[in-house]
């Protein structure tokens, strides 16, 4: 994906490198959660209710005596799982429809893009809330709801890439040699359109994390006692005046993670398309 010049441009971008480090650390924490977390994130301890940050509990405890540090650590698993699952679902639907609309055009293009316009006419979070609420909420319902509400952006992006690529010389040559539509899409259009899709994917994961945290905060996402960051913030909203740590630390985790992905996505964009950075 990245040529040597692109890698050098990426490494010269300090914020991009910082984003890569943050994302790598979040992934590492998620993988090593059972070994990093000092306590069971679900275990209740009624002798240590609402304890402030200390050596034993670096981020304090919640209203049920659960160690907040352990819950935030395990929450990184849910954040990454939700972000990746949403993006994969949206890619499966949006990229497929985008390729069909851009490559075949005509009536298919009109029908698909009108459907995209209908989806994008409603704010993603509002539509996701409506879908999640209609099906009773829950972790997987939330993931599907966010994916259904957001696939249109991927469809538009992929369609634009296909429209710009399908008339270039190497695609015309493949068509003249009798290559099938599937071969042209898989061998020529798909590899050459992955740069912008990769960048948008990196920038979309933090958006999915924020939307999932919002839905969980409203009770439409992950349900107790799941240690998901939005759900943890919701647990602490009634104690914010005297137990600030319950909502603050998962909120900081969301902020740092989303910043890391955004820095990384911006760096990849500039590395893959240096002209874009000069145009800003």
C-alpha positions in Angstrom: 0.0 0.0 0.0 2.7 2.5 1.1 5.7 2.9 -1.1 9.1 3.8 0.4 8.5 7.6 -0.1 5.1 7.3 1.5 6.6 5.5 4.5 9.2 8.3 4.8 6.4 11.0 4.7 4.5 9.1 7.3 7.4 8.8 9.6 8.2 12.5 9.3 4.7 13.3 10.5 5.0 13.3 14.3 1.3 13.2 15.0 0.9 10.2 12.6 3.6 8.3 14.5 2.0 9.3 17.8 -1.3 8.0 16.5 0.3 4.7 15.4 1.9 4.3 18.9 -1.4 5.0 20.6 -3.3 2.5 18.4 -0.6 -0.1 18.8 -0.8 0.3 22.6 -4.6 0.1 22.7 -4.4 -3.1 20.6 -1.7 -4.5 22.9 -3.7 -3.6 26.0 -6.7 -5.4 24.6 -4.8 -8.5 23.8 -3.0 -8.6 27.1 -6.0 -7.6 29.2 -6.2 -10.8 31.3 -2.6 -10.3 32.3 -2.7 -6.5 32.8 -5.9 -6.2 34.7 -5.3 -6.8 38.4 -8.9 -7.8 39.2 -11.8 -9.5 37.6 -13.7 -6.6 35.9 -17.1 -8.2 36.9 -16.3 -9.1 40.5 -18.2 -7.0 43.1 -16.7 -6.1 46.4 -19.1 -4.4 48.8 -16.3 -3.6 51.2 -14.7 -1.1 48.7 -17.7 0.8 47.3 -16.8 4.1 45.5 -13.2 4.1 46.6 -11.1 6.9 45.1 -8.0 6.2 43.1 -5.3 4.5 45.2 -2.3 2.2 44.9 -4.6 -0.8 45.1 -7.2 0.6 42.7 -5.4 3.1 40.4 -8.7 4.4 38.9 -10.8 3.8 42.0 -13.9 1.6 42.3 -17.5 1.9 41.2 -20.8 1.8 43.1 -20.5 -2.1 43.2 -16.9 -2.1 44.4 -15.5 -3.3 41.0 -12.0 -2.2 40.1 -12.4 0.6 37.5 -8.8 0.1 36.1 -9.6 -3.5 35.2 -13.0 -2.5 33.7 -11.3 0.2 31.5 -8.6 -2.3 30.4 -11.2 -4.9 29.3 -13.3 -2.1 27.8 -10.5 -1.6 25.2 -11.4 -5.1 23.8 -15.0 -4.1 23.3 -14.1 -0.8 21.8 -11.8 -2.4 19.2 -14.2 -5.3 18.6 -17.1 -2.9 18.0 -15.1 -0.6 15.7 -13.7 -3.4 13.6 -17.0 -5.3 13.4 -18.9 -2.1 12.3 -16.3 -1.3 9.6 -16.3 -4.9 8.3 -20.1 -5.0 8.0 -20.1 -1.6 6.3 -17.4 -2.6 3.9 -19.2 -5.8 3.0 -22.4 -3.9 2.2 -21.1 -0.4 1.1 -18.1 -1.5 -0.9 -20.1 -4.2 -2.7 -22.9 -1.8 -3.7 -20.4 1.0 -4.5 -18.5 -1.3 -6.9 -21.8 -2.4 -8.5 -23.0 1.2 -8.9 -19.8 2.6 -10.1 -18.9 -0.2 -12.5 -22.2 -1.1 -14.1 -23.8 2.4 -13.8 -27.1 3.3 -15.5 -30.2 2.0 -13.7 -28.3 0.1 -11.0 -26.3 3.2 -10.2 -29.5 5.3 -9.9 -31.3 2.9 -7.6 -28.3 2.3 -5.3 -27.4 5.9 -5.0 -30.9 6.9 -4.2 -30.9 4.3 -1.5 -27.6 5.8 -0.3 -29.1 9.3 -0.3 -32.0 8.0 1.8 -29.7 6.5 4.4 -27.4 9.6 4.5 -30.4 11.9 4.9 -30.8 10.8 8.5 -27.9 11.5 11.0 -26.0 8.3 11.7 -26.5 8.3 15.4 -30.2 9.1 15.2 -30.8 6.3 12.7 -28.7 3.9 14.8 -30.7 4.9 17.9 -33.9 4.2 16.2 -32.8 0.8 14.9 -31.2 -0.3 18.2 -34.3 0.9 20.1 -36.7 -1.0 17.8 -34.8 -4.3 18.4 -34.3 -3.9 22.1 -30.7 -2.9 22.2 -27.7 -5.1 23.1 -24.1 -5.3 21.9 -24.7 -7.0 18.6 -27.9 -5.2 17.9 -25.9 -2.0 18.4 -23.1 -3.1 16.0 -25.6 -3.9 13.3 -27.6 -0.7 13.9 -24.4 1.4 13.5 -23.4 -0.5 10.4 -26.9 -0.1 8.8 -26.8 3.6 9.5 -23.3 4.2 8.1 -22.7 2.0 5.1 -23.7 4.7 2.7 -20.4 6.6 3.1 -18.4 3.6 2.1 -20.7 3.1 -0.9 -20.1 6.7 -2.1 -16.4 6.5 -1.6 -16.0 3.2 -3.5 -18.3 4.3 -6.3 -16.2 7.5 -6.8 -13.0 5.5 -6.9 -14.5 3.0 -9.4 -15.8 5.8 -11.6 -12.3 7.4 -11.8 -10.5 4.1 -12.5 -12.8 2.2 -14.9 -11.9 4.4 -17.9 -8.1 4.3 -17.4 -5.9 2.6 -19.9 -5.1 -0.6 -18.1 -8.8 -1.3 -17.4 -9.7 -0.6 -21.0 -6.9 -2.9 -22.1 -8.2 -5.7 -19.8 -11.7 -5.2 -21.2 -10.4 -5.3 -24.7 -8.6 -8.6 -24.0 -11.9 -10.2 -22.9 -11.4 -10.1 -19.2 -14.6 -10.8 -17.2 -16.3 -8.1 -15.1 -15.3 -10.0 -11.9 -11.7 -10.3 -13.0 -11.5 -6.6 -13.8 -13.0 -5.6 -10.5 -10.8 -8.0 -8.4 -7.5 -7.6 -10.3 -7.6 -4.0 -11.3 -10.2 -1.9 -9.6 -10.1 -3.3 -6.1 -6.3 -3.1 -5.5 -6.1 0.5 -7.0 -9.0 1.8 -4.9 -7.9 0.5 -1.5 -5.8 3.6 -0.6 -8.6 6.0 0.1 -10.7 3.1 1.6 -7.9 2.3 4.0 -7.7 5.9 5.1 -11.4 6.2 5.5 -11.6 3.0 7.5 -8.9 4.2 9.9 -10.9 7.4 10.4 -14.2 5.6 10.7 -13.2 3.2 13.5 -13.1 6.0 16.1 -16.4 7.3 14.9 -17.9 3.8 15.4 -16.4 3.7 18.9 -17.9 7.1 19.8 -21.3 6.1 18.5 -21.3 2.8 20.3 -20.3 4.6 23.5 -23.2 7.0 23.0 -25.7 4.2 22.5 -24.4 2.3 25.5 -24.6 5.4 27.6 -28.3 5.7 26.6 -28.9 2.0 27.4 -29.3 0.9 23.8 -25.9 -0.8 23.5 -23.8 -3.0 25.8 -25.8 -4.0 28.9 -24.6 -4.3 32.5 -22.3 -5.7 33.7 -20.4 -5.6 30.4 -17.2 -3.4 30.9 -17.8 -1.3 27.8 -16.6 2.3 28.0 -19.9 4.0 27.3 -21.7 1.7 29.7 -19.2 2.5 32.4 -19.7 6.2 31.9 -23.4 5.7 32.3 -22.8 3.8 35.5 -21.0 6.8 37.0 -23.3 9.6 35.9 -25.3 9.5 39.1 -22.1 9.8 41.2 -20.3 12.4 39.2 -20.4 15.1 41.9 -18.5 12.9 44.5 -17.1 10.0 42.5 -15.8 11.7 39.4 -13.4 8.9 38.5 -16.1 6.5 37.4 -17.0 8.5 34.3 -13.8 10.4 33.9 -11.3 7.5 33.2 -13.4 5.7 30.6 -14.1 9.1 29.0 -10.3 9.7 28.8 -9.8 6.2 27.3 -12.4 7.0 24.5 -10.7 10.4 23.9 -7.2 9.0 23.6 -8.2 6.1 21.4 -10.2 8.2 19.0 -7.3 10.8 18.8 -4.9 8.0 18.1 -7.0 6.6 15.2 -7.6 10.1 13.8 -3.9 11.0 13.9 -3.1 7.7 12.2 -5.7 8.2 9.5 -4.5 11.7 8.8 -1.0 10.5 8.5 -2.0 7.7 6.1 -4.0 10.1 4.0 -1.0 12.5 3.6 1.4 9.6 3.0 -0.8 8.1 0.3 -1.8 11.4 -1.3 0.8 14.1 -0.6 -1.0 16.6 -2.9 -3.9 16.6 -0.5 -1.7 18.0 2.3 -0.4 20.8 0.1 -3.9 21.8 -0.9 -5.0 22.4 2.7 
